[in-house]
Amino acid sequence: MTNASLPSSHTPTALAQAVAHCREVTRDHSKTFYLGSRLFPLRQRQAVWAVYAACRSGDDIADETLIGNAATELDSWWGRVQQAFAGRPGPDPVDTALAWATRTYPIPLSAFEELHEGLRMDLNEHVYRDMDDLTLYCRRVAGVIGFMIAPVSGYHGGEQTLHHALMLGQAMQLTNILRDVGEDLTRGRVYLPQSLLDEYGVSRATLERGQVTPEYRALMAHLCGLARDWYAEGRAGIPCLHGSARLAVATAARAYEGILDDLERAGYDNFRRRAYVSGTRKLLMLPRAWWELRGAVGG
């Protein structure tokens, strides 16, 4: 970290402390994302932590803040993000780290703007009528994170590579939704599209009773298949990333897709248990990710 890349109002010590804070946020909240981040070179790794922590701050407001205060706090978060991009971060260490990351890499503010709109969908108790609604939500709250990480990674292939990054983020968000059906119900949220619930004969009452019926399993199998299609489309862009970012993103994607494997093994019971991938299994995925990349980039 050089003085040239520091916001003028912050010292190298303050920035180092801010980045360390973002590292802890990433490690505490997403073991999978943190594992992938460790495979980036140091400078890129620090920017990835800053981006993750900034996104996480907004997500926590949407999920954990009392309804009456959440909209105000989310708008405040969006204002802080804009100030960080303008080089005028507030005292929050996440803002300090984000300001440095956006000065160092061409991270688009428009991606954070879409994230803000996606988080507002949660606060407005958006009703997901069909897959178009759900796809838009997945794009806004996770797909656009691909637009944030790709400039940090460095990439070639232009808009097509960014499309692949978008699809990978969407796949991860759909995985989150499938993992957390029971947990989201406790917040009064149902992300499963009404059109699919109707098609597979699954009622809201069935969901609230936590019943894993044959119809529900068929619905989950359908959505898991869609998520896997999105992963496949997203992975096609990984060889266009530069350097060790390829392995970092490939590892995170494989580990996240492993959540679907665990959900399937459990018979799609996402009411009484939370699907996960153990740390050991994640590490065992590294050789596979490396081998696939080796073939994709021609050795």
Contacts in CASP RR format, 6 or more apart in sequence:
PFRMAT RR
TARGET T0000
AUTHOR 0000-0000-0000
METHOD contacts of the structure
MODEL  1
MTNASLPSSHTPTALAQAVAHCREVTRDHSKTFYLGSRLFPLRQRQAVWA
VYAACRSGDDIADETLIGNAATELDSWWGRVQQAFAGRPGPDPVDTALAW
ATRTYPIPLSAFEELHEGLRMDLNEHVYRDMDDLTLYCRRVAGVIGFMIA
PVSGYHGGEQTLHHALMLGQAMQLTNILRDVGEDLTRGRVYLPQSLLDEY
GVSRATLERGQVTPEYRALMAHLCGLARDWYAEGRAGIPCLHGSARLAVA
TAARAYEGILDDLERAGYDNFRRRAYVSGTRKLLMLPRAWWELRGAVGG
1 12 0 8 1.000
1 15 0 8 1.000
1 16 0 8 1.000
1 19 0 8 1.000
1 43 0 8 1.000
1 46 0 8 1.000
1 100 0 8 1.000
3 12 0 8 1.000
5 100 0 8 1.000
5 103 0 8 1.000
5 104 0 8 1.000
6 12 0 8 1.000
6 15 0 8 1.000
6 100 0 8 1.000
7 15 0 8 1.000
7 87 0 8 1.000
7 88 0 8 1.000
7 89 0 8 1.000
7 96 0 8 1.000
7 99 0 8 1.000
7 100 0 8 1.000
7 103 0 8 1.000
9 88 0 8 1.000
9 89 0 8 1.000
10 18 0 8 1.000
10 89 0 8 1.000
10 96 0 8 1.000
10 99 0 8 1.000
10 100 0 8 1.000
14 96 0 8 1.000
15 96 0 8 1.000
15 97 0 8 1.000
15 100 0 8 1.000
17 93 0 8 1.000
18 50 0 8 1.000
18 93 0 8 1.000
18 94 0 8 1.000
18 96 0 8 1.000
18 97 0 8 1.000
18 100 0 8 1.000
19 46 0 8 1.000
19 49 0 8 1.000
19 50 0 8 1.000
19 97 0 8 1.000
19 100 0 8 1.000
21 53 0 8 1.000
21 93 0 8 1.000
21 94 0 8 1.000
21 97 0 8 1.000
22 46 0 8 1.000
22 49 0 8 1.000
22 50 0 8 1.000
22 52 0 8 1.000
22 53 0 8 1.000
22 93 0 8 1.000
22 94 0 8 1.000
22 97 0 8 1.000
23 46 0 8 1.000
23 49 0 8 1.000
25 49 0 8 1.000
25 52 0 8 1.000
25 53 0 8 1.000
25 56 0 8 1.000
25 94 0 8 1.000
26 33 0 8 1.000
26 34 0 8 1.000
26 37 0 8 1.000
26 48 0 8 1.000
26 49 0 8 1.000
26 52 0 8 1.000
26 53 0 8 1.000
26 56 0 8 1.000
27 34 0 8 1.000
29 56 0 8 1.000
30 52 0 8 1.000
30 56 0 8 1.000
31 279 0 8 1.000
31 282 0 8 1.000
32 252 0 8 1.000
32 255 0 8 1.000
32 256 0 8 1.000
32 277 0 8 1.000
32 282 0 8 1.000
33 52 0 8 1.000
33 252 0 8 1.000
35 251 0 8 1.000
35 252 0 8 1.000
35 255 0 8 1.000
35 279 0 8 1.000
35 282 0 8 1.000
36 248 0 8 1.000
36 249 0 8 1.000
36 251 0 8 1.000
36 252 0 8 1.000
36 255 0 8 1.000
37 45 0 8 1.000
37 48 0 8 1.000
37 49 0 8 1.000
37 52 0 8 1.000
37 248 0 8 1.000
38 45 0 8 1.000
38 248 0 8 1.000
39 244 0 8 1.000
39 247 0 8 1.000
39 248 0 8 1.000
39 251 0 8 1.000
40 48 0 8 1.000
40 152 0 8 1.000
40 153 0 8 1.000
40 244 0 8 1.000
40 245 0 8 1.000
40 248 0 8 1.000
41 244 0 8 1.000
43 104 0 8 1.000
44 152 0 8 1.000
44 153 0 8 1.000
44 245 0 8 1.000
46 97 0 8 1.000
46 101 0 8 1.000
47 100 0 8 1.000
47 101 0 8 1.000
47 104 0 8 1.000
47 105 0 8 1.000
47 107 0 8 1.000
47 152 0 8 1.000
48 149 0 8 1.000
48 152 0 8 1.000
49 97 0 8 1.000
50 94 0 8 1.000
50 97 0 8 1.000
50 98 0 8 1.000
50 100 0 8 1.000
50 101 0 8 1.000
51 98 0 8 1.000
51 101 0 8 1.000
51 107 0 8 1.000
51 145 0 8 1.000
51 148 0 8 1.000
51 149 0 8 1.000
51 152 0 8 1.000
53 94 0 8 1.000
53 97 0 8 1.000
53 98 0 8 1.000
54 81 0 8 1.000
54 84 0 8 1.000
54 94 0 8 1.000
54 95 0 8 1.000
54 97 0 8 1.000
54 98 0 8 1.000
54 112 0 8 1.000
55 112 0 8 1.000
55 115 0 8 1.000
55 145 0 8 1.000
55 148 0 8 1.000
57 77 0 8 1.000
57 94 0 8 1.000
58 74 0 8 1.000
58 77 0 8 1.000
58 115 0 8 1.000
58 119 0 8 1.000
59 119 0 8 1.000
59 141 0 8 1.000
61 70 0 8 1.000
61 73 0 8 1.000
61 74 0 8 1.000
61 77 0 8 1.000
61 119 0 8 1.000
62 70 0 8 1.000
62 74 0 8 1.000
62 119 0 8 1.000
62 122 0 8 1.000
62 123 0 8 1.000
63 122 0 8 1.000
63 187 0 8 1.000
65 73 0 8 1.000
65 74 0 8 1.000
67 123 0 8 1.000
70 123 0 8 1.000
71 120 0 8 1.000
71 123 0 8 1.000
74 116 0 8 1.000
74 119 0 8 1.000
74 120 0 8 1.000
74 123 0 8 1.000
77 116 0 8 1.000
78 112 0 8 1.000
78 113 0 8 1.000
78 116 0 8 1.000
80 89 0 8 1.000
80 90 0 8 1.000
80 92 0 8 1.000
80 95 0 8 1.000
81 95 0 8 1.000
81 98 0 8 1.000
81 109 0 8 1.000
81 112 0 8 1.000
81 116 0 8 1.000
82 109 0 8 1.000
83 89 0 8 1.000
83 90 0 8 1.000
83 95 0 8 1.000
84 90 0 8 1.000
84 95 0 8 1.000
84 96 0 8 1.000
84 98 0 8 1.000
84 99 0 8 1.000
84 102 0 8 1.000
85 98 0 8 1.000
85 99 0 8 1.000
85 102 0 8 1.000
85 109 0 8 1.000
85 112 0 8 1.000
87 99 0 8 1.000
87 102 0 8 1.000
87 103 0 8 1.000
88 99 0 8 1.000
89 95 0 8 1.000
89 96 0 8 1.000
89 98 0 8 1.000
89 99 0 8 1.000
90 96 0 8 1.000
101 107 0 8 1.000
101 152 0 8 1.000
102 109 0 8 1.000
105 151 0 8 1.000
105 152 0 8 1.000
106 151 0 8 1.000
107 148 0 8 1.000
107 151 0 8 1.000
107 152 0 8 1.000
108 147 0 8 1.000
108 148 0 8 1.000
108 151 0 8 1.000
110 147 0 8 1.000
111 144 0 8 1.000
111 145 0 8 1.000
111 146 0 8 1.000
111 147 0 8 1.000
111 148 0 8 1.000
112 144 0 8 1.000
112 148 0 8 1.000
114 139 0 8 1.000
114 140 0 8 1.000
114 144 0 8 1.000
115 140 0 8 1.000
115 141 0 8 1.000
115 144 0 8 1.000
115 145 0 8 1.000
117 140 0 8 1.000
118 137 0 8 1.000
118 140 0 8 1.000
118 141 0 8 1.000
119 140 0 8 1.000
119 141 0 8 1.000
121 137 0 8 1.000
121 140 0 8 1.000
121 141 0 8 1.000
122 189 0 8 1.000
125 188 0 8 1.000
125 189 0 8 1.000
126 133 0 8 1.000
126 137 0 8 1.000
127 133 0 8 1.000
127 194 0 8 1.000
128 134 0 8 1.000
128 137 0 8 1.000
128 190 0 8 1.000
128 191 0 8 1.000
128 192 0 8 1.000
128 193 0 8 1.000
128 194 0 8 1.000
129 193 0 8 1.000
129 194 0 8 1.000
129 195 0 8 1.000
130 193 0 8 1.000
130 194 0 8 1.000
130 195 0 8 1.000
130 196 0 8 1.000
131 193 0 8 1.000
131 195 0 8 1.000
131 196 0 8 1.000
133 193 0 8 1.000
134 174 0 8 1.000
134 177 0 8 1.000
134 191 0 8 1.000
134 192 0 8 1.000
134 193 0 8 1.000
135 170 0 8 1.000
137 173 0 8 1.000
137 191 0 8 1.000
138 169 0 8 1.000
138 170 0 8 1.000
138 173 0 8 1.000
138 174 0 8 1.000
138 177 0 8 1.000
139 166 0 8 1.000
139 170 0 8 1.000
141 173 0 8 1.000
142 169 0 8 1.000
142 170 0 8 1.000
142 172 0 8 1.000
142 173 0 8 1.000
142 176 0 8 1.000
143 165 0 8 1.000
143 166 0 8 1.000
143 167 0 8 1.000
143 168 0 8 1.000
143 169 0 8 1.000
143 170 0 8 1.000
143 172 0 8 1.000
143 173 0 8 1.000
144 166 0 8 1.000
145 169 0 8 1.000
146 162 0 8 1.000
146 165 0 8 1.000
146 166 0 8 1.000
146 168 0 8 1.000
146 169 0 8 1.000
147 162 0 8 1.000
147 165 0 8 1.000
147 166 0 8 1.000
149 165 0 8 1.000
149 249 0 8 1.000
150 161 0 8 1.000
150 162 0 8 1.000
150 165 0 8 1.000
150 241 0 8 1.000
152 245 0 8 1.000
153 241 0 8 1.000
153 242 0 8 1.000
153 243 0 8 1.000
153 245 0 8 1.000
153 248 0 8 1.000
153 249 0 8 1.000
154 241 0 8 1.000
154 242 0 8 1.000
154 245 0 8 1.000
155 161 0 8 1.000
155 162 0 8 1.000
155 165 0 8 1.000
155 240 0 8 1.000
155 241 0 8 1.000
155 242 0 8 1.000
155 245 0 8 1.000
156 240 0 8 1.000
156 242 0 8 1.000
157 240 0 8 1.000
158 240 0 8 1.000
160 237 0 8 1.000
160 240 0 8 1.000
161 237 0 8 1.000
161 240 0 8 1.000
161 241 0 8 1.000
164 233 0 8 1.000
164 234 0 8 1.000
164 235 0 8 1.000
164 236 0 8 1.000
164 237 0 8 1.000
164 238 0 8 1.000
164 240 0 8 1.000
165 234 0 8 1.000
165 237 0 8 1.000
167 230 0 8 1.000
167 233 0 8 1.000
167 234 0 8 1.000
168 230 0 8 1.000
168 231 0 8 1.000
168 233 0 8 1.000
168 234 0 8 1.000
168 235 0 8 1.000
168 237 0 8 1.000
168 238 0 8 1.000
168 249 0 8 1.000
168 253 0 8 1.000
169 230 0 8 1.000
169 234 0 8 1.000
170 230 0 8 1.000
171 227 0 8 1.000
171 228 0 8 1.000
171 230 0 8 1.000
171 231 0 8 1.000
171 233 0 8 1.000
171 234 0 8 1.000
171 253 0 8 1.000
171 256 0 8 1.000
171 257 0 8 1.000
172 253 0 8 1.000
172 256 0 8 1.000
174 223 0 8 1.000
174 226 0 8 1.000
174 227 0 8 1.000
174 230 0 8 1.000
175 227 0 8 1.000
175 256 0 8 1.000
175 257 0 8 1.000
175 259 0 8 1.000
175 260 0 8 1.000
177 184 0 8 1.000
177 191 0 8 1.000
177 192 0 8 1.000
178 220 0 8 1.000
178 223 0 8 1.000
178 224 0 8 1.000
178 227 0 8 1.000
178 259 0 8 1.000
178 260 0 8 1.000
178 263 0 8 1.000
178 270 0 8 1.000
178 275 0 8 1.000
179 259 0 8 1.000
179 263 0 8 1.000
179 270 0 8 1.000
179 274 0 8 1.000
179 275 0 8 1.000
180 270 0 8 1.000
180 274 0 8 1.000
181 190 0 8 1.000
181 191 0 8 1.000
181 192 0 8 1.000
181 207 0 8 1.000
181 270 0 8 1.000
181 271 0 8 1.000
182 207 0 8 1.000
182 210 0 8 1.000
182 270 0 8 1.000
182 271 0 8 1.000
183 274 0 8 1.000
184 190 0 8 1.000
184 191 0 8 1.000
185 207 0 8 1.000
185 208 0 8 1.000
185 271 0 8 1.000
190 204 0 8 1.000
190 207 0 8 1.000
192 202 0 8 1.000
192 207 0 8 1.000
192 219 0 8 1.000
192 223 0 8 1.000
196 219 0 8 1.000
196 222 0 8 1.000
196 223 0 8 1.000
197 203 0 8 1.000
197 204 0 8 1.000
197 219 0 8 1.000
200 215 0 8 1.000
200 216 0 8 1.000
200 218 0 8 1.000
200 219 0 8 1.000
200 222 0 8 1.000
201 215 0 8 1.000
202 213 0 8 1.000
202 215 0 8 1.000
202 216 0 8 1.000
202 219 0 8 1.000
206 213 0 8 1.000
206 215 0 8 1.000
206 216 0 8 1.000
207 216 0 8 1.000
210 271 0 8 1.000
210 272 0 8 1.000
212 267 0 8 1.000
212 268 0 8 1.000
212 269 0 8 1.000
212 271 0 8 1.000
216 268 0 8 1.000
217 267 0 8 1.000
217 268 0 8 1.000
220 263 0 8 1.000
220 268 0 8 1.000
220 270 0 8 1.000
221 264 0 8 1.000
221 268 0 8 1.000
224 260 0 8 1.000
224 263 0 8 1.000
224 264 0 8 1.000
227 257 0 8 1.000
227 260 0 8 1.000
228 257 0 8 1.000
228 260 0 8 1.000
231 253 0 8 1.000
231 257 0 8 1.000
234 253 0 8 1.000
235 250 0 8 1.000
235 253 0 8 1.000
238 246 0 8 1.000
238 249 0 8 1.000
238 250 0 8 1.000
238 253 0 8 1.000
238 293 0 8 1.000
238 296 0 8 1.000
239 246 0 8 1.000
239 293 0 8 1.000
239 296 0 8 1.000
239 297 0 8 1.000
241 249 0 8 1.000
246 293 0 8 1.000
246 297 0 8 1.000
247 286 0 8 1.000
247 289 0 8 1.000
247 290 0 8 1.000
247 293 0 8 1.000
250 289 0 8 1.000
250 290 0 8 1.000
250 292 0 8 1.000
250 293 0 8 1.000
251 282 0 8 1.000
251 285 0 8 1.000
251 286 0 8 1.000
251 289 0 8 1.000
253 289 0 8 1.000
254 285 0 8 1.000
254 288 0 8 1.000
254 289 0 8 1.000
255 277 0 8 1.000
255 281 0 8 1.000
255 282 0 8 1.000
255 285 0 8 1.000
256 277 0 8 1.000
258 277 0 8 1.000
258 281 0 8 1.000
258 285 0 8 1.000
259 275 0 8 1.000
259 276 0 8 1.000
259 277 0 8 1.000
260 275 0 8 1.000
261 277 0 8 1.000
262 275 0 8 1.000
262 276 0 8 1.000
262 277 0 8 1.000
263 270 0 8 1.000
263 275 0 8 1.000
266 273 0 8 1.000
266 275 0 8 1.000
END
